[in-house]
Amino acid sequence: MAIEQELQLDYRLNEHVILIPAGPDHAAMLETTVFQPNGPGPFPLLIINHGKDPGAPGAQPRDRFYHMAHAFVERGYVVIVPMREGYANSTGKFADHGCDMTANGYGQAKDILDALNYAREQPWVDAQHIVIAGQSYGGLATIALGTQPLPGVKALLNFAGGLKDQTEGCDWKDELVSAYANYGASAKIPSLWMYGANDSLFGPELSTRMYQAYTLAGGQGKLVEYPAFKRDSHGMLASRDGEQVWLPETEEFLKQAGMPTKLLYDVPGPPQPPKTDYAQVDNVDAVPFLTDNGRRAYREYLGKLTPRAFAVSPTGAWTWAEEGEDPESRALNTCNAKSSKPCKLYSIDDYVVWNGDKLDAADKAALTASVSTVSKPGADKGAVGGGSIAPTGN
């Protein structure tokens, strides 16, 4: 099985992880990622709220929304991404209200409010200039939170907000429409809604129904229905290429809300290995160490979406990663977990970065057996796949 390990903190964005007290008597602690510009602040604040992956919430990795955080830090914001109770390394209990979508939104909003109240008290936060955003389940919770008086919060951003429940007897679509109508009746803050044409969970018909229910009930919002994005627009916000979709609309909306949007800092992105002249990226036979199964995997990798990365090891282990955050580190981490020798990146996006030696015929003949497996997490996280040579004893 592919194993994705924790990504390294990015010092360029002063990324660090804190614990925020939440829940009854503040007995729970929310694992929260913080990104911020250099200096003491105070800075305007963006809170980004995550969705829910399939499976147990505790198995969900820490969300970072790195690309959105990067764009906002460059504009002088501090960004926090709290993992709600029961998710990732947060303590407390995940609140599940089944098919009651209205209650689900309100339940998750409690943790967001705790994170907001904590942030307001920090000297590095400008408590009068706050934006709250959410993706998927986090979008539903963000709109639910907007029913409360939130001093200093100028805008809400809803990216593909909703929750799908396929439990027998659950009419989850109608439940979502009812939930947004409920929130709209008490809404107090302007909101921007962004849904893509090929969203696998909340397509145009449903997103329009939800938005209309919200605004007809009294909610103030703007709906942006953008064209199809890659294979599934539901993961647009987590994609490196999603910025060209969400940023222009978001900047315009925030200007109208009285929030800053001017670029203040030039924060470099993570360094990339340089391109080499080892081979063309589509030259499958040039990739070192791979057996026939590995070469089939590399051909499959060439059809993956960018950003993407492919890693190999002298043991014959290989891994690809596509989309999501930092596919280079994800590919290396997963490959190293399979291999007794260090892995190296072979290619990134559409070019080769390998700078090692080519294998001769004897080397290739020594690699004859291959075992491979593929694991694909949710679309908003990116995908990863890998395999390795069957291990031998020493």
FITOR-969899 format. One record per residue (C-alpha): residue number from 0; x, y, z. Coordinates in steps of 0.25 Angstrom, whole numbers. Layout:
// FITOR-969899
REC   num      c1      c2      c3
REC   NUM       X       Y       Z
...
END
This chain:
// FITOR-969899
REC   num      c1      c2      c3
REC     0       0       0       0
REC     1       5      14      -3
REC     2       8      22      10
REC     3       7      37       9
REC     4      16      44      20
REC     5      14      57      27
REC     6      19      68      18
REC     7      31      77      23
REC     8      27      91      28
REC     9      30     102      19
REC    10      39     112      25
REC    11      37     122      14
REC    12      22     124      19
REC    13      26     123      34
REC    14      18     110      34
REC    15      16     104      48
REC    16       6      96      55
REC    17      -1     100      68
REC    18     -12      94      77
REC    19     -25     103      79
REC    20     -35      99      90
REC    21     -49      96      86
REC    22     -61      89      90
REC    23     -69      88     103
REC    24     -60      94     114
REC    25     -49      95     103
REC    26     -45      81     106
REC    27     -42      78      92
REC    28     -29      83      84
REC    29     -30      86      69
REC    30     -17      83      61
REC    31     -16      96      53
REC    32      -6     100      42
REC    33      -2     115      43
REC    34       4     122      31
REC    35       8     137      33
REC    36      17     148      27
REC    37      30     153      34
REC    38      28     162      45
REC    39      19     164      58
REC    40       7     168      51
REC    41      -5     170      53
REC    42      -9     164      40
REC    43     -23     162      34
REC    44     -27     148      36
REC    45     -32     137      27
REC    46     -38     124      33
REC    47     -39     112      23
REC    48     -48     100      27
REC    49     -46      87      21
REC    50     -55      76      16
REC    51     -57      62      20
REC    52     -49      50      13
REC    53     -55      36      11
REC    54     -53      28      24
REC    55     -50      31      38
REC    56     -48      46      41
REC    57     -36      42      50
REC    58     -29      36      38
REC    59     -30      49      30
REC    60     -16      56      29
REC    61     -14      70      33
REC    62     -20      80      22
REC    63     -11      92      18
REC    64     -18      98       6
REC    65      -4     102       2
REC    66      -6     109     -11
REC    67     -18     118      -5
REC    68      -9     121       7
REC    69       3     125      -1
REC    70      -6     135      -9
REC    71     -11     141       4
REC    72       2     142      11
REC    73       7     150      -1
REC    74      -4     159       1
REC    75      -1     161      16
REC    76     -10     152      22
REC    77      -8     142      33
REC    78     -15     129      30
REC    79     -20     118      39
REC    80     -25     104      35
REC    81     -31      97      48
REC    82     -34      82      47
REC    83     -48      81      54
REC    84     -50      71      66
REC    85     -47      57      63
REC    86     -40      60      50
REC    87     -25      57      48
REC    88     -18      59      61
REC    89     -28      68      67
REC    90     -34      62      80
REC    91     -49      62      83
REC    92     -60      55      76
REC    93     -65      56      62
REC    94     -79      61      62
REC    95     -88      53      52
REC    96    -103      57      51
REC    97    -105      47      40
REC    98    -115      52      29
REC    99    -118      65      36
REC   100    -110      74      28
REC   101    -114      87      35
REC   102    -109      81      49
REC   103     -96      76      42
REC   104     -93      90      37
REC   105     -96      96      51
REC   106     -88      85      58
REC   107     -76      87      50
REC   108     -77     102      51
REC   109     -75     101      66
REC   110     -60      98      64
REC   111     -58     109      54
REC   112     -64     119      64
REC   113     -54     114      75
REC   114     -43     116      65
REC   115     -48     130      61
REC   116     -49     134      76
REC   117     -35     129      79
REC   118     -29     136      67
REC   119     -36     149      71
REC   120     -28     149      84
REC   121     -15     148      77
REC   122      -6     160      76
REC   123      -2     156      61
REC   124     -17     157      57
REC   125     -24     169      52
REC   126     -38     166      58
REC   127     -45     176      50
REC   128     -41     170      36
REC   129     -45     155      35
REC   130     -49     145      24
REC   131     -54     131      26
REC   132     -53     121      15
REC   133     -57     107      14
REC   134     -56      95       4
REC   135     -67      84       3
REC   136     -72      81      17
REC   137     -63      93      21
REC   138     -71     101      12
REC   139     -85      97      18
REC   140     -79      99      32
REC   141     -74     113      28
REC   142     -88     117      23
REC   143     -94     112      35
REC   144     -85     120      44
REC   145     -89     132      36
REC   146    -103     132      43
REC   147     -96     137      56
REC   148     -91     151      59
REC   149     -76     151      56
REC   150     -70     164      59
REC   151     -58     167      49
REC   152     -62     157      39
REC   153     -65     164      26
REC   154     -67     152      16
REC   155     -69     137      15
REC   156     -64     129       3
REC   157     -71     116       0
REC   158     -63     107     -10
REC   159     -72      95     -14
REC   160     -79      94       0
REC   161     -87      83       4
REC   162     -87      69       9
REC   163     -91      56       2
REC   164     -98      44      10
REC   165    -102      32       3
REC   166    -108      25      15
REC   167    -121      18      11
REC   168    -133      27      12
REC   169    -125      39      13
REC   170    -129      50       2
REC   171    -116      57       4
REC   172    -118      67      -7
REC   173    -132      72      -2
REC   174    -126      72      12
REC   175    -115      81       7
REC   176    -124      91       0
REC   177    -132      92      13
REC   178    -120      94      21
REC   179    -115     106      12
REC   180    -129     112      13
REC   181    -128     111      28
REC   182    -115     118      28
REC   183    -120     128      18
REC   184    -131     133      28
REC   185    -121     137      38
REC   186    -109     141      29
REC   187    -102     153      34
REC   188     -89     153      25
REC   189     -87     154      10
REC   190     -83     141       3
REC   191     -76     137     -10
REC   192     -80     123     -15
REC   193     -71     116     -25
REC   194     -76     103     -32
REC   195     -70      96     -44
REC   196     -77      90     -56
REC   197     -71      76     -54
REC   198     -72      75     -39
REC   199     -74      61     -36
REC   200     -82      63     -23
REC   201     -89      76     -25
REC   202     -92      79     -40
REC   203     -99      91     -46
REC   204    -113      87     -43
REC   205    -111      85     -29
REC   206    -102      97     -26
REC   207    -112     106     -33
REC   208    -123     100     -24
REC   209    -115     102     -11
REC   210    -111     116     -15
REC   211    -125     120     -19
REC   212    -130     114      -6
REC   213    -120     122       2
REC   214    -123     136      -5
REC   215    -138     134      -5
REC   216    -138     132      10
REC   217    -130     145      11
REC   218    -115     142      10
REC   219    -106     151       3
REC   220     -97     144      -7
REC   221     -91     143     -21
REC   222     -91     130     -29
REC   223     -79     128     -39
REC   224     -81     115     -47
REC   225     -68     113     -54
REC   226     -65     103     -66
REC   227     -60      89     -64
REC   228     -47      88     -57
REC   229     -38      76     -60
REC   230     -44      63     -56
REC   231     -53      68     -45
REC   232     -55      83     -40
REC   233     -58      78     -26
REC   234     -43      78     -23
REC   235     -40      92     -30
REC   236     -36      99     -18
REC   237     -25      89     -14
REC   238     -19      89     -28
REC   239      -7      98     -32
REC   240     -14     102     -45
REC   241     -27     105     -37
REC   242     -22     119     -34
REC   243     -25     124     -48
REC   244     -40     120     -45
REC   245     -42     125     -31
REC   246     -33     137     -29
REC   247     -39     147     -39
REC   248     -53     145     -34
REC   249     -48     145     -19
REC   250     -40     158     -21
REC   251     -51     166     -26
REC   252     -61     161     -16
REC   253     -51     164      -4
REC   254     -49     178     -10
REC   255     -64     180      -9
REC   256     -64     175       5
REC   257     -53     185       9
REC   258     -42     175      10
REC   259     -28     177       5
REC   260     -24     170      -8
REC   261     -11     177     -12
REC   262       2     169     -13
REC   263      11     172      -2
REC   264      22     161      -2
REC   265      29     152     -12
REC   266      29     139      -5
REC   267      36     129     -14
REC   268      30     115     -15
REC   269      37     102     -12
REC   270      50     100     -20
REC   271      49      90     -32
REC   272      60      81     -36
REC   273      66      86     -49
REC   274      63      80     -63
REC   275      74      71     -68
REC   276      77      66     -82
REC   277      77      51     -78
REC   278      65      48     -87
REC   279      52      53     -92
REC   280      41      51     -82
REC   281      33      41     -91
REC   282      45      32     -93
REC   283      40      20     -85
REC   284      52      12     -87
REC   285      62      22     -82
REC   286      56      21     -68
REC   287      66      14     -59
REC   288      63       2     -50
REC   289      49      -1     -55
REC   290      44     -15     -59
REC   291      33     -17     -69
REC   292      22     -14     -58
REC   293      30      -2     -55
REC   294      30       3     -69
REC   295      15       1     -71
REC   296      13       9     -58
REC   297      22      20     -64
REC   298      14      20     -77
REC   299       1      22     -68
REC   300       8      33     -61
REC   301      10      41     -74
REC   302      -5      42     -75
REC   303      -6      48     -61
REC   304      -9      62     -58
REC   305       1      73     -54
REC   306       7      75     -44
REC   307      12      61     -44
REC   308      25      54     -40
REC   309      31      40     -42
REC   310      42      34     -32
REC   311      50      22     -34
REC   312      60      14     -25
REC   313      72       5     -29
REC   314      63      -7     -22
REC   315      53      -5     -33
REC   316      43       2     -25
REC   317      35      13     -32
REC   318      24      23     -28
REC   319      16      34     -36
REC   320       8      45     -29
REC   321      -1      55     -37
REC   322      -9      68     -33
REC   323     -11      72     -19
REC   324       1      78     -11
REC   325      15      76     -13
REC   326      15      63     -21
REC   327      30      63     -21
REC   328      31      60      -6
REC   329      19      51      -6
REC   330      25      42     -17
REC   331      39      42     -10
REC   332      33      39       3
REC   333      24      28      -2
REC   334      35      22     -10
REC   335      45      22       2
REC   336      35      15      10
REC   337      35       3       0
REC   338      50       3      -2
REC   339      63      -1       6
REC   340      71       9      -3
REC   341      68      24      -4
REC   342      59      28     -15
REC   343      61      40     -25
REC   344      52      48     -34
REC   345      52      44     -48
REC   346      43      54     -54
REC   347      34      65     -51
REC   348      22      70     -59
REC   349      27      70     -73
REC   350      42      69     -71
REC   351      53      59     -66
REC   352      61      63     -54
REC   353      69      50     -53
REC   354      84      53     -53
REC   355      89      39     -50
REC   356      96      29     -60
REC   357      88      20     -70
REC   358      87       5     -67
REC   359      94      -4     -76
REC   360      88     -18     -80
REC   361      94     -25     -68
REC   362      87     -16     -59
REC   363      74     -17     -66
REC   364      75     -32     -66
REC   365      76     -32     -51
REC   366      63     -26     -49
REC   367      53     -37     -54
REC   368      41     -38     -44
REC   369      32     -27     -40
REC   370      20     -25     -30
REC   371      12     -13     -31
REC   372       0      -7     -24
REC   373      -8       6     -26
REC   374     -15      15     -16
REC   375     -23      27     -19
REC   376     -28      36      -8
REC   377     -39      47     -11
REC   378     -38      56     -23
REC   379     -36      68     -14
REC   380     -23      62      -8
REC   381     -17      57     -21
REC   382     -13      43     -24
REC   383      -2      34     -22
REC   384       2      20     -27
REC   385      14      11     -25
REC   386      21      -2     -26
REC   387      34      -9     -23
REC   388      42     -21     -26
REC   389      39     -33     -17
REC   390      49     -32      -5
REC   391      60     -42      -4
REC   392      67     -47       9
REC   393      81     -43      13
END
